[in-house]
Amino acid sequence: MPLAFLMNQTPMELFKHGGPIMWPILLVSFLMITVAIERVIFIIRENARRQPEVVEKILERVEANDVPGAVELGKKSNDFVARILVYALTHKEHSLGNAFTRAANQEMQRFSQGLPTLDTCITAAPLLGLLGTVTGMMATFGALGTSGDVASGASAIMGGIGEALIATACGLAIAIMGLLPFNYLNARQEEARHEVEDASNSLEIIINKSESANAR
């Protein structure tokens, strides 16, 4: 839409003048927008469910040797870190570290969903635009070879050049717009990973402190 406005054309006119390559570009843009919207909604929902104070209370109860109370408190929370702690504490008799790692991997997988698709769309869009450039220039040279006269084939020549430029511009525009949600989602994933690592370190310190106290 903004690109069509800048070129003083309607979106349909821009799409038509971009040539056949605009169809896969349209498909890539639709896929990118759909995934980006779904992922942003997911992040907003997860941010609303965050309860860092509950995570702190769980750790405090573990430190006070009240593991059942910590588990019960965590089960009432929708915080993803709290869910990881609950799973780890529930299976701590077998292997606390492995249980925590398994639960953390499952939660982090939820944050990474859609990112490969977005990455593919960002990479594919400018390449499709480049392909449109090639096909547009091929049409231009074809018109030159057919007419033999630049003046008589001016319309076809300009059409080929326009197709090449429109396809390139659309591919680049889609890739640039896709970078914004992609970088945001990557940053949020890293933030979630740091939160999980911090909870893991805190739980390990508390467990080790408790074992040392009981050994005395």
VEXVEX-276581 format. One record per residue: residue in three letters; x, y, z of N, C-alpha, C, O in turn. Coordinates in steps of 0.05 Angstrom, whole numbers, plus 5000, padded with zeros to 4 digits. Atoms other than C-alpha are relative to their C-alpha. Example, Ala and Ser with C-alpha at 12.3 -4.5 7.8 and 13.67 -1.06 7.14 Angstrom:
<rs>
ALA501849765000524649105156501850245000503950245013SER498449764999527349795143498550225014499550445018
</rs>
This chain:
<rs>
MET501649765000500050005000501750265000501350424983PRO498449755001505250545018501650024974502050244964LEU498450005024509450334958498350094976499250244959ALA501849925021503450404912499450305001499150434980PHE500549724996502051094941502350174990501950384977LEU497649855009509151324928500350004970501450194959MET499750025029508751094856497550104986497250074961ASN502549895012501951434845498449794985497349844963GLN501550225012498650764830498349875022499049885046THR501550164981493250344862501549745005503149664989PRO498750254995495449694894499649804977501449654970MET500550195022492149304838501750074975502749894962GLU498349925022495749714785502949935004504349834986LEU497350074994502349614820500449704998502549614987PHE499850295002501048864825500049914971501649744964LYS500150085028499248814752502550074985503549914969HIS497649915014505249214728502549855009504649864996GLY497750144990509948794771500549734986502749624990GLY499650255015508948184727499349755016498349775038PRO500850264988507747444743501549955027500449815044ILE498550054975513147444798498750125024499450055047MET501449884977508447864841498349805015497749845038TRP501650204986504347244856501549865022500549855045PRO498550114977509746884896500950215020501150145044ILE499449784980511747554927497650055018497950095042LEU502449964984504547644949499649775020498949825043LEU500350234982504446934978502050025023501249975046VAL497949974979510947065016499250215020499550185045SER500849784982508347725044497649925017497549995041PHE502350094984501747405066500949815022500049835044LEU499050194980505446835101501550155022501250095045MET498449854980510247325135498250165019498650165043ILE501849844983504647785160498449825019498149895042THR501650184983500547195186501749895023500849905046VAL498250104979506446895224500750225020500850175044ALA499249774982508647575251497850075019498350125043ILE502249924983501747745277499549795022499149855045GLU500550224980500847055310502250005021501649965045ARG497850014980507747095343499950245019500450225042VAL500249774983506747805368497749975020498050055044ILE502250064982500047595398500949815022500249845045PHE498950194981503547015431501850135021501650085045ILE498249854982508847475461498450175019499050185043ILE501749834983503547955487498649845021498449925044ARG501450184981499747375519501949905021501249895045GLU498150104981506047105551500950225020501450175043ASN499249774982508047795578497850055020498450125043ALA502249964981501147855609499949795021498949845043ARG500050224981502047185643502449995019502549845038ARG497550004984508847345672499350095029498050285034GLN500349954971508947325749502649965014503049765028PRO497450034988516047435771499949985031501649855043GLU500250024971513747525843499349725009500249635030VAL500650274994510846825842502549824998502949655015VAL497550155003517446545817501850045024503049865034GLU498449944976521046895875498949865024500449765041LYS501250134978516046605924500549704999500949575020ILE499450295003517145905896502849945010503349755025LEU497250044991524645975906500350045030501849905043GLU499949964971523546245976499049765015500149695036ARG501150234986519345645995501949764997502249605016VAL498050225003524545165966502350055020503349855032GLU497949944981529745526008499249945029500949885045ALA501050064973525345426069499349705003497949625022ASN500550295001525044676052497049934998496249725008ASP502950055004517644726034499649954970498250114956VAL500350075028518044385966497149954992496350054971PRO502850045007510744145966498550274998496950314980GLY501349745002508444855981500950164976499350304964ALA499049875024512845125925498749894975498050044957VAL501350135023509844625876497150094998496250154976GLU502849925000502744795896499750294992497850364977LEU500149725008504145535889500550034970499250194956GLY499349985029507245435820497849904982497449994960LYS502150115017501445015795497750204996496250174976LYS502249805003496745615805500850224980499150394974SER499049785017501046055759500249914971500749674965ASN499650055029501146105683502750104990503250094966ASP497449915007508146385684501749774990501749565002PHE498550225012512645965639502449925017503149685018VAL497850074982518446005688499049845024500349665033ALA501250154978513945775744499449714992499749535008ARG500650275009511745175702502649834999502649605005ILE497550145001519044995691500949915028501849695032LEU499250064973520545025765498349785012499349615026VAL501850214990514444605782500749734989500949535004TYR499250255012516544065733502649905012502949665018ALA497450084989523644065759499849905028501049705036LEU500250084972521644035832498449745003498949585021THR501650254999516543485818501749754994501249545005HIS498350235008521943045787502850025012504749895002LYS497349964989527743265831501249755012503749735014GLU499050244988528342585864501549834980503349674987HIS498750165021530442275798502450164988504650064988SER497849845011534442835765499050294997497650354978LEU501049735001533243565780501050154975499550294962GLY498949865023537943815725498849924974498150094958ASN501250105025535143375670497050084998496150154977ALA502849925000527943535691499850304993498050384978PHE500049715006529444285689500650054971499350214958THR499249975028532844225622497849924981497250064961ARG502150095017527143835592497750204999496650274978ALA502249804999521844325616500850264987499150394973ALA499149755012526044925594500049974970499350164956ASN499950045030527044635524497250014989496850124967GLN502850005010519544525517498950294999497550364980GLU501049724999518045245538501450174979500150334966MET498649845020523445545494499349934972499450104954GLN500950085026520945155435497550164992497150224968ARG502449845005514445535441500750284991499450404974PHE499149735007518246195436501350004972501350214959SER498650015026522145965374498249934977499149954954GLN501850075022516145735334499550254982499150474992GLY500649795019515046145271502550164991502450284970LEU497649855007522046455271501349894975502250064958PRO498950105025524745985217498450094976499550144954THR501749925022518746155174500450304993500650374970LEU499549715005519846905183502750044987503050214969ASP497349985011527246825168499949924970501250054954THR500250095028525546445104498650224983499550274960CYS501549805015520546985082501850254995501850364973ILE498249775003525647545095502249954979502950124964THR497950075020530847175054498949974972500150054953ALA501250065026526146964998498950244986499150264961ALA501349775013522747634986501950164982501150204959PRO498349855019528748024958501149824977501649924956LEU499150185021530947404919497849984978498449974954LEU502250005019524047374886500050274985499450284961GLY499849745013524748124872502250004979501950124958LEU497850025019531447984839499249844976499949904953LEU500950165022528247444798498150164982498150134957GLY501749825015522947944777501650204983500850274961THR498249825015528548414756501049864975501149984953VAL498950155023531447874711497949954979498450004956THR502150055020524847694679499150264987498450264963GLY500849745012523148434669502150094979501350194958MET497949935020529848564635499949824976500649904954MET500250185022528847944593497750104981498050084957ALA502249905016522148234570500950254985500150304962THR499049765013525648894555501749944976501350054954PHE498250085022531048574512498449854978499149874954GLY501750135020525748144479498550204983498250164958ALA501449795015521848764459501950144981501250214958LEU498049885018528249074431500649834976500949924954GLY499350185022529748454390497749974980498249934957THR502350045018522648404363499550254983499050234959SER500749765015521549134344502350104983501850194960GLY497749905015528549304321500250305001502150424990ASP500049714998526750024335499250085028497050005037VAL500649934973526950334403497550175002495950135021ALA502449824999521650854387497449844998495549895012SER502550155004516550344362499549815023497249745028GLY500450184978517749874420500350135027500849995047ALA499649864975518150404473498149915022498949895046SER501950094980511850174508500749745013500649715037ALA499250264989514149454515502550025016502849895036ILE497549974986521049674536499650125027500750035047MET500649874975518450134590498549815019498849825043GLY501450194984513749584613501849805013501549735036GLY498150194989519449104622501750125021502349995042ILE498449864979523649614660498350045025499350015047GLY501849954978517649784703499549755016499549755041GLU500450264987516449044718502449935017502149845040ALA497650064985523648964739500250175026500950065047LEU499749824977523649574786497949945021498449955045ILE502250044981516849424817500549745016500149745040ALA499550254986518648704833502350025020502149925042THR497849964982525248904863499250175025499850105048ALA500849824978522149464905498149855019498449885043CYS501950154982516549004931501549795016500949765040GLY498450204985521448454949501650125023501650015045LEU498449864979525948934987498250115022498950095046ALA501849884980520049275022498949785019498849835043ILE501050224983517348605047502249915019501749865042ALA497750094983524248395072500550205023501050125046ILE499549804980525149055108497950005022498550025046MET502150014980518349025141500149755017499449765041GLY499850254985519548305162502250015021502149865041LEU497849984981525948495198499250105027500250025047LEU500849884975522348895250498849805019499849775042PRO501050214981518048335280502049785005502049665027PHE498050224997523647825268502050075022502649915039ASN498149914980528648225309498750025028500049955048TYR501449984975523448365363499649735013500049695036LEU500550264990521647635369502649865009502649715029ASN497450114992528947425371500950125027501949975044ALA499249874974530247935427498349895023499449855045ARG501850114978524247675467500849725006500649635029GLN499250274995526646965458502549995017502849835036GLU497549984984533547155485499350095029500649995048GLU500849914973530247515543498849775016499449745040ALA501250234986526146895560502149805007502049685029ARG497950194994532346465556501650105025502449945042HIS498549904977535946925605498349975026499549915047GLU501750034976529946895653500149715009500149665033VAL499850284993530146135650502749935013502849795033GLU497350054989537646115662500350125028501649995045ASP499949874973536946595721498549835021499549795043ALA501550174982531646145752501549745005501449645028SER498450254996535945535740502350045019502849875037ASN497849954983541945845773499150055029500449955048SER501049954973537846085832499149745014499749705037LEU500950254989534745405842502349825007502349695028GLU497650164995541445055838501550105025502449945042ILE498749894976544445525890498549935025499749855045ILE501650064977538645415937500249715007500449645031ILE499850294994538844655930502749935012502949785031ASN497350064990546344635940500450115029501649985046LYS499949894973545745086001498649835020499549785042SER501650174982540344646030501449735006501449635028GLU498650264997544444006018502450045018503049865035SER497749954983550544326051499250035029500649945047ALA501049964972546444526112499249745012499749705036ASN500950254989543543836119502349805005502149625022ALA497750184997550343506113501650065026503249905035ARG498549924975552943876175498949865024499849905046
</rs>
